Amino acid sequence: MKKTKVIENFLSLAILKGFDFIVPLITFPYLVRVIGLEKFGLISFASALSVYFGSLIQYGFGITAARDVARSRDNINDLNKVYSRTFSTSIVFSLFALVTFTLIVCAVGRFNQHLFLYEASIVSVIVQSVFPVWLFQGVEQMRFITHLNLIAKAIFLGGLFLLIREESDYFLVPVLYAVSSALSLISAWWIVKNRIGVSFSFSSTRVIKKVIVEGRHAFVTQFAPSLYNNTSIFLLGFFGSPSTLGSYSAAIKVIDAAMSLGTILSNVFLPHLSRNLEDHPVYMKIMMISGLMLTLGIAIFSDAISSILFSGNSDEISTYMRILSLWIIFIFIRNATGANYLMLVGREHIYKNIVLYTSVTSAVVGVYLIQKYQAYGAISVVVGSSFIMAVLTYWYYVQALDNKR
């Protein structure tokens, strides 16, 4: 029964992530062709600023809340409490994010020139961040997420080809993301209440504070990587040209699509491993083999992939993709040994420190490297940071195994 549920959730997420892989391969080449690399870079820059706040809203719930839901799902009262306190915290963070983001955009001249684009971007990120993926993940009902996201993607794609027909339509991209995500979120709320039977009541300030304190380690491990990943896009937008940022962002999107398999495996196995950690060696082998195959596949076929997707803009993007392919295997190692092991055996502080200190150091070094070497500086920050975290998490993973024996 346990294996059947894992397989069912894997297939549900595989379908979803399959579309996560396919949709960018359709949308990003189309956007680059219609609105150009410069406007595509501008959208990426606005998204990069918004994503910082999205990480705050999610607050590591993909680990902590999913784990708590998995352990409480047989008791509806406990499940209601986990859902209520988690979603209440997300709402508070969402309000804070919207107000703070708006103040920043209004205060910076180069931002408020595109005020509508930035506001649409933060609304889109907020709507996507409060989606209760962690609940469906914890109760191992991933098929609901698959259905909702497929519908949202269909709406987005329809709107994209219908409404974005020339360069001046670029500002509609985050609007379409926001609208499609909002429809998916409303449907999710209905399913949570009427199909899963979980009810929401706003939690007290005391409970929300407790969630914030207890979730700080998971939050750091989820947020800190944006200090080198997202910041690389943000700094490149400041120091580089919009077209360079567009090429770099296009390469990153392809790598992200390839890494979606790691997200599938991590999300599917987390609830199962929370209760059956003895199955971790099997999960570890799956992650290592799939991560290595994806890395080699992107590295070998980067020219062909880039040529098919981006035609006239392919050479620069292909070079970026080839180097960034190393990022894939490093992320797979980190997820397998960190989020899905150290976080489950009471060593979340170790994992948090690895991610935090590496990310902060990389962000500081990245200011110099990106300013001097542009896209190649950003790539070195992303790949280098991921390598260091992969080595350290694996090292502590091996130590934890030795202590367990």
C-alpha positions as CSV (number, residue, x, y, z in Angstrom):
1,M,0.0,0.0,0.0
2,K,2.8,2.4,0.9
3,K,4.6,1.7,-2.4
4,T,1.4,2.0,-4.3
5,K,0.8,5.5,-2.8
6,V,4.4,6.6,-3.6
7,I,4.0,5.4,-7.2
8,E,0.7,7.1,-7.5
9,N,2.0,10.4,-6.3
10,F,5.1,10.0,-8.4
11,L,3.0,9.5,-11.6
12,S,0.8,12.5,-10.6
13,L,3.8,14.7,-10.1
14,A,5.5,13.3,-13.2
15,I,2.6,14.4,-15.3
16,L,2.6,17.8,-13.7
17,K,6.3,18.3,-14.0
18,G,6.2,16.9,-17.5
19,F,4.1,19.9,-18.3
20,D,6.3,22.1,-16.2
21,F,9.1,20.9,-18.6
22,I,7.1,21.3,-21.8
23,V,5.3,24.6,-21.1
24,P,8.5,26.6,-20.6
25,L,9.9,25.1,-23.8
26,I,6.8,26.6,-25.6
27,T,6.4,29.8,-23.7
28,F,10.0,31.1,-23.3
29,P,11.0,30.7,-27.0
30,Y,7.7,32.4,-28.0
31,L,8.2,35.3,-25.6
32,V,11.9,35.8,-26.7
33,R,10.7,35.8,-30.3
34,V,7.7,38.2,-29.7
35,I,8.8,40.6,-27.0
36,G,12.6,40.2,-27.5
37,L,15.4,39.4,-25.1
38,E,15.4,42.9,-23.6
39,K,11.8,42.8,-22.4
40,F,12.2,39.1,-21.4
41,G,15.1,40.2,-19.3
42,L,13.0,43.0,-17.7
43,I,10.3,40.4,-16.8
44,S,13.0,38.1,-15.3
45,F,14.3,41.0,-13.3
46,A,10.9,41.9,-11.8
47,S,10.3,38.3,-11.1
48,A,13.7,38.0,-9.3
49,L,12.8,40.8,-7.0
50,S,9.4,39.3,-6.3
51,V,10.8,35.8,-5.6
52,Y,12.6,37.0,-2.4
53,F,9.1,37.7,-0.9
54,G,7.7,34.5,-2.3
55,S,10.3,32.6,-0.3
56,L,9.3,34.4,2.8
57,I,5.6,33.5,2.3
58,Q,6.4,29.9,1.8
59,Y,8.6,29.9,4.9
60,G,9.9,26.4,4.3
61,F,6.4,24.9,4.6
62,G,7.3,22.5,1.8
63,I,9.4,20.7,4.5
64,T,7.9,21.6,7.9
65,A,4.2,21.7,7.1
66,A,4.3,18.7,4.7
67,R,6.1,16.8,7.5
68,D,3.5,17.8,10.1
69,V,0.6,17.1,7.8
70,A,2.0,13.6,7.0
71,R,2.2,12.9,10.7
72,S,-1.2,14.3,11.6
73,R,-3.3,13.2,8.7
74,D,-5.1,10.4,10.6
75,N,-6.4,12.9,13.2
76,I,-8.7,15.5,11.6
77,N,-8.4,17.9,14.6
78,D,-4.7,17.9,14.4
79,L,-4.8,18.3,10.6
80,N,-7.1,21.3,10.9
81,K,-4.7,22.9,13.4
82,V,-1.7,22.3,11.1
83,Y,-3.6,23.7,8.1
84,S,-4.9,26.7,10.0
85,R,-1.7,27.8,11.6
86,T,0.3,27.3,8.4
87,F,-2.1,29.2,6.1
88,S,-2.6,32.0,8.7
89,T,1.2,32.5,8.8
90,S,1.2,32.6,4.9
91,I,-1.5,35.3,4.9
92,V,0.4,37.5,7.4
93,F,3.6,37.2,5.4
94,S,1.7,37.9,2.2
95,L,0.4,41.2,3.5
96,F,3.8,42.2,4.7
97,A,5.3,41.2,1.3
98,L,2.8,43.3,-0.7
99,V,3.3,46.4,1.4
100,T,7.1,46.2,1.6
101,F,7.5,45.3,-2.1
102,T,5.3,48.3,-3.1
103,L,7.3,50.7,-1.0
104,I,10.6,49.5,-2.5
105,V,9.3,49.8,-6.1
106,C,7.9,53.3,-5.5
107,A,11.1,54.4,-3.9
108,V,13.5,53.3,-6.7
109,G,13.3,55.2,-9.9
110,R,14.3,52.4,-12.3
111,F,11.6,50.2,-10.7
112,N,8.6,52.6,-10.6
113,Q,9.1,53.3,-14.4
114,H,7.5,49.9,-14.8
115,L,5.2,50.0,-11.7
116,F,2.4,47.9,-13.2
117,L,4.8,45.1,-14.3
118,Y,6.3,44.9,-10.8
119,E,3.0,45.0,-9.0
120,A,1.6,42.3,-11.3
121,S,4.8,40.3,-10.6
122,I,4.4,40.4,-6.8
123,V,0.7,39.6,-6.9
124,S,1.5,36.6,-9.1
125,V,4.2,35.4,-6.7
126,I,1.9,35.8,-3.7
127,V,-0.9,33.8,-5.2
128,Q,1.5,31.0,-6.2
129,S,3.2,31.0,-2.8
130,V,0.1,30.6,-0.7
131,F,-1.1,27.6,-2.7
132,P,-1.2,24.8,-0.1
133,V,1.1,22.3,-2.0
134,W,2.4,21.2,1.4
135,L,-1.1,20.0,2.4
136,F,-1.7,17.8,-0.7
137,Q,1.9,16.6,-0.4
138,G,1.5,15.6,3.3
139,V,-1.8,13.7,2.8
140,E,-0.3,12.2,-0.3
141,Q,-3.0,13.4,-2.7
142,M,-0.8,14.9,-5.3
143,R,-3.3,14.1,-8.1
144,F,-5.3,17.2,-7.0
145,I,-2.3,19.4,-7.6
146,T,-1.7,17.8,-11.0
147,H,-5.3,18.5,-12.1
148,L,-5.3,22.1,-10.8
149,N,-2.0,23.0,-12.3
150,L,-2.8,21.5,-15.7
151,I,-5.9,23.6,-15.8
152,A,-3.9,26.7,-14.8
153,K,-1.3,26.1,-17.4
154,A,-3.9,25.7,-20.1
155,I,-5.4,29.0,-19.1
156,F,-2.0,30.7,-19.1
157,L,-1.0,29.3,-22.5
158,G,-4.3,30.3,-24.0
159,G,-4.0,33.8,-22.7
160,L,-0.4,34.0,-23.8
161,F,-1.0,33.2,-27.4
162,L,-4.2,35.2,-27.5
163,L,-3.1,38.4,-25.8
164,I,0.7,38.7,-26.2
165,R,1.2,39.4,-29.9
166,E,3.8,42.2,-29.9
167,E,6.6,43.7,-27.8
168,S,4.3,46.2,-26.0
169,D,2.3,43.4,-24.5
170,Y,5.2,42.2,-22.3
171,F,3.5,43.6,-19.1
172,L,0.7,41.1,-19.5
173,V,2.9,38.1,-18.8
174,P,2.8,38.3,-14.9
175,V,-0.9,39.3,-15.2
176,L,-1.6,36.0,-16.9
177,Y,0.4,34.1,-14.3
178,A,-1.6,35.8,-11.5
179,V,-5.0,35.1,-13.1
180,S,-4.4,31.5,-13.9
181,S,-2.8,30.9,-10.4
182,A,-5.7,32.6,-8.7
183,L,-8.2,30.3,-10.4
184,S,-6.1,27.3,-9.3
185,L,-5.9,28.5,-5.7
186,I,-9.6,29.1,-5.4
187,S,-10.2,25.5,-6.7
188,A,-7.7,24.2,-4.2
189,W,-9.5,25.9,-1.3
190,W,-12.7,24.2,-2.4
191,I,-11.0,20.8,-2.6
192,V,-9.4,21.1,0.8
193,K,-12.7,21.9,2.5
194,N,-15.1,19.6,0.5
195,R,-13.0,16.7,-0.6
196,I,-10.3,16.3,2.0
197,G,-12.5,17.7,4.8
198,V,-10.0,20.1,6.3
199,S,-11.3,23.4,7.8
200,F,-9.6,26.7,8.3
201,S,-9.8,29.1,11.2
202,F,-7.4,32.0,11.6
203,S,-4.8,31.3,14.2
204,S,-3.9,33.5,17.1
205,T,-0.8,35.7,17.2
206,R,0.8,33.4,19.7
207,V,0.4,30.4,17.4
208,I,1.7,32.3,14.4
209,K,4.8,33.4,16.4
210,K,5.3,29.7,17.4
211,V,5.2,28.6,13.7
212,I,7.7,31.3,12.8
213,V,10.1,30.3,15.5
214,E,9.8,26.5,14.9
215,G,10.1,26.9,11.1
216,R,13.1,29.2,11.1
217,H,15.6,26.4,10.1
218,A,13.5,25.2,7.2
219,F,12.9,28.7,6.1
220,V,16.6,29.5,6.0
221,T,17.3,26.3,4.0
222,Q,14.6,27.3,1.5
223,F,15.3,31.0,1.4
224,A,19.1,31.1,1.5
225,P,19.6,29.5,-2.0
226,S,17.9,32.6,-3.5
227,L,20.8,34.6,-2.2
228,Y,23.0,33.0,-4.8
229,N,20.5,31.8,-7.4
230,N,17.9,34.6,-7.5
231,T,20.5,37.2,-6.6
232,S,22.5,36.2,-9.6
233,I,19.6,37.3,-11.9
234,F,19.0,40.4,-9.8
235,L,22.6,41.5,-9.9
236,L,23.0,40.7,-13.5
237,G,20.0,42.9,-14.2
238,F,21.8,45.7,-12.4
239,F,25.2,45.3,-13.8
240,G,24.5,43.7,-17.2
241,S,22.5,44.6,-20.3
242,P,18.8,43.4,-20.5
243,S,19.7,41.2,-23.5
244,T,22.5,39.4,-21.5
245,L,20.0,38.9,-18.6
246,G,17.5,37.6,-21.2
247,S,20.0,35.0,-22.5
248,Y,21.0,34.0,-19.0
249,S,17.4,33.7,-17.9
250,A,16.5,31.6,-20.9
251,A,19.3,29.1,-20.1
252,I,18.3,29.1,-16.4
253,K,14.7,28.2,-17.4
254,V,15.8,25.2,-19.4
255,I,18.0,24.0,-16.5
256,D,15.1,24.6,-14.1
257,A,12.9,22.5,-16.3
258,A,15.4,19.6,-16.2
259,M,15.7,19.9,-12.4
260,S,12.0,19.5,-12.0
261,L,12.5,15.7,-11.8
262,G,14.4,16.3,-8.6
263,T,11.5,18.3,-7.3
264,I,9.1,15.4,-8.1
265,L,11.2,12.9,-6.3
266,S,11.8,15.1,-3.3
267,N,8.2,16.0,-2.9
268,V,6.9,12.5,-3.4
269,F,9.4,10.8,-1.0
270,L,9.3,13.4,1.8
271,P,6.0,12.3,3.4
272,H,7.0,8.6,2.9
273,L,10.5,9.1,4.3
274,S,9.1,11.0,7.3
275,R,7.5,7.7,8.4
276,N,9.8,5.2,6.7
277,L,13.4,6.5,6.8
278,E,14.7,3.0,6.2
279,D,13.8,3.4,2.5
280,H,16.2,6.3,2.1
281,P,19.0,4.3,0.4
282,V,16.6,3.4,-2.4
283,Y,15.6,7.1,-2.8
284,M,19.3,8.1,-2.7
285,K,20.2,5.8,-5.6
286,I,17.3,7.1,-7.7
287,M,18.3,10.7,-7.1
288,M,22.0,10.1,-8.0
289,I,21.3,8.2,-11.2
290,S,18.6,10.5,-12.5
291,G,20.7,13.6,-11.5
292,L,23.7,12.3,-13.3
293,M,21.8,11.4,-16.5
294,L,20.2,14.8,-16.7
295,T,23.5,16.6,-16.2
296,L,25.1,14.6,-19.0
297,G,22.1,15.0,-21.2
298,I,22.0,18.8,-21.0
299,A,25.8,19.1,-21.4
300,I,26.0,16.9,-24.5
301,F,22.9,18.1,-26.2
302,S,22.9,21.8,-25.2
303,D,23.7,23.0,-28.8
304,A,20.8,21.1,-30.2
305,I,18.3,22.1,-27.4
306,S,19.3,25.7,-27.7
307,S,19.1,25.7,-31.5
308,I,15.6,24.2,-31.5
309,L,14.2,26.5,-28.8
310,F,15.9,29.8,-29.4
311,S,17.1,29.7,-33.0
312,G,19.0,33.0,-33.7
313,N,19.8,33.5,-30.0
314,S,21.1,30.0,-29.5
315,D,24.9,30.2,-29.3
316,E,25.2,32.3,-26.1
317,I,22.4,30.4,-24.4
318,S,23.9,27.1,-25.3
319,T,27.2,28.0,-23.7
320,Y,25.5,29.0,-20.5
321,M,23.4,25.8,-20.5
322,R,26.4,23.6,-20.9
323,I,28.2,25.1,-17.8
324,L,25.0,25.3,-15.8
325,S,24.3,21.6,-16.3
326,L,26.7,20.8,-13.4
327,W,24.1,22.6,-11.2
328,I,21.7,19.7,-11.7
329,I,23.6,16.9,-10.1
330,F,24.8,19.2,-7.2
331,I,21.1,20.1,-6.4
332,F,20.1,16.4,-6.6
333,I,22.8,15.5,-4.1
334,R,21.9,18.4,-1.8
335,N,18.2,17.6,-1.7
336,A,18.7,13.9,-1.2
337,T,21.1,14.3,1.7
338,G,19.9,17.5,3.2
339,A,16.2,18.3,2.9
340,N,15.2,14.6,2.7
341,Y,17.6,13.3,5.3
342,L,19.3,15.7,7.7
343,M,16.0,17.6,8.1
344,L,14.3,14.4,9.0
345,V,16.8,13.1,11.6
346,G,16.9,16.2,13.9
347,R,19.9,17.8,12.2
348,E,18.1,20.6,10.5
349,H,20.4,23.1,12.2
350,I,23.4,21.6,10.4
351,Y,21.7,21.7,7.0
352,K,20.5,25.3,7.8
353,N,24.0,26.5,8.6
354,I,25.5,24.8,5.4
355,V,22.9,26.5,3.2
356,L,22.9,29.9,5.0
357,Y,26.7,30.5,5.3
358,T,27.4,29.2,1.8
359,S,24.6,31.3,0.3
360,V,25.5,34.5,2.1
361,T,29.2,34.1,1.2
362,S,28.3,33.4,-2.4
363,A,26.0,36.5,-2.6
364,V,28.8,38.7,-1.3
365,V,31.3,37.3,-3.7
366,G,28.7,37.4,-6.5
367,V,28.6,41.2,-6.3
368,Y,32.2,41.3,-7.5
369,L,32.1,38.4,-9.9
370,I,28.9,39.4,-11.6
371,Q,29.9,43.1,-11.9
372,K,33.2,42.0,-13.5
373,Y,32.3,38.9,-15.5
374,Q,28.6,39.4,-16.1
375,A,26.8,36.2,-17.0
376,Y,29.9,34.0,-16.4
377,G,30.2,35.5,-13.0
378,A,26.6,34.6,-12.2
379,I,27.1,31.1,-13.5
380,S,30.2,30.6,-11.4
381,V,28.3,31.7,-8.3
382,V,25.4,29.4,-8.9
383,V,27.5,26.3,-9.8
384,G,30.2,26.9,-7.2
385,S,27.7,27.4,-4.4
386,S,25.8,24.3,-5.3
387,F,29.0,22.3,-5.4
388,I,30.0,23.4,-1.9
389,M,26.6,22.7,-0.4
390,A,26.4,19.3,-2.1
391,V,29.8,18.3,-0.7
392,L,29.0,19.5,2.8
393,T,25.6,18.0,3.0
394,Y,26.9,14.7,1.8
395,W,29.7,14.8,4.3
396,Y,27.3,15.3,7.2
397,Y,24.9,12.7,5.7
398,V,27.7,10.1,5.9
399,Q,28.5,11.1,9.4
400,A,24.8,10.7,10.4
401,L,24.7,7.3,8.9
402,D,27.9,6.3,10.8
403,N,26.4,7.5,14.1
404,K,23.2,5.6,13.4
405,R,25.1,2.4,13.0
